[in-house]
């Protein structure tokens, strides 16, 4: 074998090696994919309203009172080592977006939506995947959750409520059906949201949202 | 005395019929939605009634201060009559014939006193458009025998110079406010103060009812839910550690791999030709 030949072979081998590594990395960085998307959308659908019967509902026209809502205060997800304090949060006035707690080890419950007591609708808790300044967030590993994983949300009443994951979905932020995840009707469910997908280092933004849907276990 | 009172009520009915037609003109009618939601609000003090719709008794012994509905009514014309409880429809005390209910609307029909204390029926088209996330809609309707009023929240007038039978409305931050009603331009409290819990994504409609002269001023409230909007987004990360895209070095590596393969292949080929 000539020197020339050996050089050519080495180049070929190096090329194959480089492409193999690249292919492996590309596969490894693929999103984990959606599971249970259909289940999640079924939960959000409401049965058609029954035709109004002969009796008309009559209520005393009193001023609306404070509703007895039970906010979640603690969330534990053993599968991904999450134990986090839950804060009641609302809307950022400036951006009209969900006010995720600035501290990345804390997560936020959407106080305008249902609480843990609700027998319908989506209880929404969102948390950071990470932050440039603080590092990994409480929901860094949210995308690793799978169907059947369990989690526990404890309410302000001290009661621990168990949930079972039925779906994990990834949506581009421009396409995510937020109305469905912030619905106040449909089956009772817990919706966990964080960021994911490719990261735009210039805009310091993730392209996608990861959404995990769980139902009372 | 009683009889003359009822005559006046019947006269009010004619006015109401005209007002109904007004609602039809004001409310846009989407072609796909033929039914409307109709609520009935009772704001005439001391006068319980039976309510008949198209000759059929729909509400039995409907009491002042109560809200009935919503009823799903097909688009069309309806005859509405109020009688004293148990009395036949022939002796109705307030009547509206051929009241036009437009399709796809949300209407509240208020039985109340006009500014001079005469009973009448006024239909209001309810604004059920979505409110922004975090907001609640407050609608105040003057349906009392009283002069013009201001509505104050936390002591500051928010709606001014409201007269019977008109409404004022606004979308405000959801939450609790202390509200009262004062005679327009004064600090003379006519109703309240009361704590209002304005729940996010709802419309709270407050009717001022009764009579200033009769010292029966009060409020009736109606709440419409389901007007909420989702937040604009859920921004929850700016670190990039969880990014699943491939970085620049991946493209460099792939490019280098391709070049090496091509280069090596060419050399192999030329080497073979060289040996021939």
Interface residues (C-beta under 8 A of the other chain):
Chain A: X2 X4 X5 X7 X8 X9 X10 X11 X12 X13 X14 X15 X16 X17 X18 X19 X21 X22 X25 X26 X29 X30 X31 X51 X52 X56 X57 X58 X59 X60 X61 X62 X63 X64 X65 X66 X67 X90 X91 X93 X95 X96 X97 X98 X100 X110 X112 X126 X127 X128 X129 X130 X131 X132 X134 X135 X136 X137 X139 X140 X143 X173 X178 X179 X181 X182 X184 X185 X193 X194 X195 X196 X197 X198 X199 X201 X204 X205 X206 X207 X209
Chain B: X41 X42 X58 X59 X62 X65 X66 X67 X68 X69 X71 X72 X132 X133 X134 X174 X176 X194 X195 X196 X197 X198 X199 X200 X201 X202 X204 X206 X207 X219 X220 X221 X222 X223 X225 X226 X228 X229 X230 X231 X232 X233 X234 X235 X236 X237 X238 X239 X240 X241 X242 X243 X244 X245 X246 X250 X253 X254 X256 X257 X258 X259 X260 X261 X262 X263 X264 X265 X266 X267 X268 X271 X274
